[in-house]
Amino acid sequence: MYSMVSPQPRWRPFSNPAPLGNSGFAVSTFVSALHTGAIGIASGAPPNIVVGLALFYGGMAQIIAGAWA
């Protein structure tokens, strides 16, 4: 009889990057939709929050998640 040895899992220095990329996309899309629909934001308000969130959380989070994957 022989013993079954399972392969060692690959060690990753970071955690799973998929939630980071997905949340960056989801939150920036959600805030963009809120601004476009003028829900919770004044209709004439400048899109500062949308641009900042899309660039730094949406874009940078997806770049980092892609580099980690």
Backbone as a ProteinNet text record, in pm:
[ID]
protein_1_A
[PRIMARY]
MYSMVSPQPRWRPFSNPAPLGNSGFAVSTFVSALHTGAIGIASGAPPNIVVGLALFYGGMAQIIAGAWA
[TERTIARY]
84.7	0	89.2	49.3	128.4	48.1	119.5	50.7	41.3	-70.8	-91.7	-40.4	50.8	106.4	51.3	-16.5	-71.6	38.6	34	137.4	126.5	238.6	240.8	177.2	94.5	37.7	146.5	129.9	226.5	216.1	328.1	329.6	319.9	230.2	214	251.1	333	370.1	255.8	153.8	38.7	-87.3	-195.5	-322	-379.1	-495.7	-559.5	-589.2	-538.5	-558.7	-692.5	-768.8	-895.2	-995.8	-1017	-1111.8	-1070.6	-942.4	-895.8	-931.7	-904.3	-937.3	-1086.5	-1161.5	-1306.9	-1371	-1325.5	-1383.8	-1346	-1225.2	-1187	-1275.1	-1304.6	-1393.3	-1535.5	-1585.6	-1724.7	-1750.8	-1663.3	-1686.2	-1674.9	-1575.1	-1563.3	-1680.8	-1730.9	-1847.7	-1973	-1988.4	-2105.4	-2108.5	-1997.4	-1992.9	-2012	-1958.4	-1980.7	-2128.3	-2196.6	-2339.4	-2419.3	-2378.7	-2446.5	-2431.1	-2312.7	-2290.3	-2366	-2368.3	-2439.9	-2590.1	-2643.5	-2785.8	-2820.6	-2723.4	-2742.2	-2813.2	-2773.9	-2832.1	-2734.4	-2773.5	-2688.9	-2582.1	-2570.6	-2473.2	-2548.9	-2516.3	-2584.2	-2564.2	-2666.2	-2662.2	-2554.4	-2520.5	-2418.7	-2281.4	-2264.4	-2137.9	-2028.4	-1906.7	-1797.3	-1767	-1716.8	-1693.3	-1561.2	-1519.4	-1391.3	-1385.1	-1492.2	-1491.2	-1487	-1554.4	-1558.4	-1421.9	-1359.4	-1229.3	-1122.7	-1121	-1022.9	-1039.7	-1163.2	-1189.5	-1158.5	-1194.7	-1169.4	-1019.9	-945.2	-801.3	-725.7	-749	-664.3	-715.7	-845.5	-894	-929	-997	-1033	-913.7	-836.3	-724.2	-604	-560.3	-440.5	-464.5	-584.1	-612.7	-610.8	-660.2	-658.9	-517.6	-437.2	-297.7	-221.2	-239.2	-171.5	-219.5	-351.9	-404.5	-353.3	-340.3	-286.3	-138.8	-64.3	77.5	95.3	6.8	15.9	-27.1	-112.6	-166.9	-71.6
-117.1	0	123.4	221.8	344.4	459.3	561.2	677	787.2	851.2	961.3	1089.8	1152.2	1277.6	1389.1	1481.3	1592.3	1694.5	1759	1858.2	1978.7	2036.1	2154	2271.8	2348.2	2466.3	2569.8	2642.4	2745.8	2860.5	2899	3007.7	3140.5	3225.8	3358.5	3461.7	3558.5	3660.4	3756.6	3760.3	3847.3	3762.5	3821.1	3748.8	3752.4	3699	3692.6	3834.7	3874.3	4011	4033.5	3928.7	3944.4	4034.3	4022.2	4112.3	4259.5	4286.6	4424.6	4483.2	4410.4	4458.8	4470.7	4371.6	4375.9	4488.4	4511.3	4619.7	4756.2	4768.9	4894.7	4927.7	4827.2	4846.8	4876.4	4799.6	4814.2	4949.2	4990.8	5116.8	5236.5	5236.5	5350.9	5356.3	5241.5	5239.8	5285.5	5241.6	5278.9	5429.2	5486.9	5630.6	5711.3	5662.1	5729.1	5728.6	5617.4	5609.9	5701.3	5710.6	5802.2	5946.8	5983.4	6120	6147.6	6052	6070.6	6084.7	6007.3	6014.9	6123.5	6197.6	6305.1	6252.3	6134.6	6074.9	6095.2	6174.4	6197.5	6303.6	6353.3	6456.5	6566.9	6690.8	6801.4	6790.7	6826.9	6806.3	6889.7	7004.5	7088	7072.5	6973.6	6954.2	6909.4	6956.4	6910.2	6762.9	6692.7	6549.1	6515.3	6596.2	6573.3	6437.4	6402.2	6275.1	6158	6171.6	6061.5	6043.7	6151.3	6143.3	6090.7	6142.3	6096	5949.7	5908.8	5769.4	5677.2	5718.6	5633.8	5619.4	5725.9	5718.4	5641	5675.6	5621.5	5492.2	5476.3	5349.2	5252.4	5298.4	5210.7	5171.7	5269.5	5241.7	5181.6	5243.8	5195	5058.5	5036.1	4906.4	4796	4824	4721.6	4697.7	4800.2	4782.6	4699.6	4729.3	4653.8	4509.5	4489.5	4353.2	4275.5	4340.5	4273.5	4238.3	4323.5	4294.8	4180.5	4171.1	4064	3928.9	3930.8	3803.4	3732
0	0	0	-69	-75.7	-15.2	25.7	83.8	-20.7	-22.8	-117	-52.9	-118.3	-68.9	-156.6	-94.4	-171.3	-198.6	-313	-343	-249.5	-222.1	-135.7	-208.8	-140.7	-206.4	-232.8	-339.7	-374.8	-274.6	-221	-122.8	-194.3	-147.2	-204.9	-100	-135.7	-36.9	-4.8	-90.1	-68.1	-69.9	-27	-32.1	-174.3	-191.5	-322	-373	-490.4	-538.5	-608	-633.8	-706.7	-634.2	-503.2	-437.8	-445.9	-444.2	-455.4	-591.4	-698.5	-832.5	-854.3	-807.3	-824.9	-745.4	-623.9	-545	-600.5	-653.8	-717.2	-836.2	-918.4	-1032.6	-986.8	-890.1	-847.1	-780.7	-691.9	-620	-713.2	-802	-893.7	-990.6	-1035.3	-1123.2	-1048.9	-925	-845.3	-817.9	-780.1	-751.5	-879.9	-991.1	-1119.4	-1156.1	-1132.5	-1161	-1068.6	-942.4	-850.9	-895.8	-941.9	-987.6	-1116.7	-1207.3	-1332.5	-1308.3	-1216.4	-1185.2	-1085.8	-1036.8	-937.9	-813.5	-768.8	-648.5	-533.4	-436.3	-320.8	-343.4	-464.6	-498.4	-570	-541.4	-609.8	-760.3	-836	-981.1	-1049.4	-995.3	-1056.6	-993.7	-909.9	-839.3	-936	-913.9	-1000.2	-974.2	-1073.1	-1057.2	-988.1	-890.6	-823.8	-754.9	-684.1	-611.7	-708.5	-820.7	-918.2	-983.7	-1023.4	-1090.2	-994.6	-873.9	-776	-741.1	-720.1	-686.8	-803.9	-923.8	-1040.8	-1068.4	-1053.6	-1080.8	-973.7	-848.5	-743.1	-683.6	-671.9	-617	-728.9	-830.7	-940.8	-1024.9	-1068.3	-1157.1	-1087.8	-980.2	-911.7	-847	-793.6	-732.3	-836.6	-955.9	-1060.2	-1112.9	-1120.1	-1162.6	-1060	-933.8	-827.8	-825.8	-839.6	-840.6	-960.9	-1074.2	-1192.2	-1176.9	-1108.6	-1085.4	-987.2	-889.1	-790	-845.7	-945.3	-997	-1083.5
[MASK]
+++++++++++++++++++++++++++++++++++++++++++++++++++++++++++++++++++++

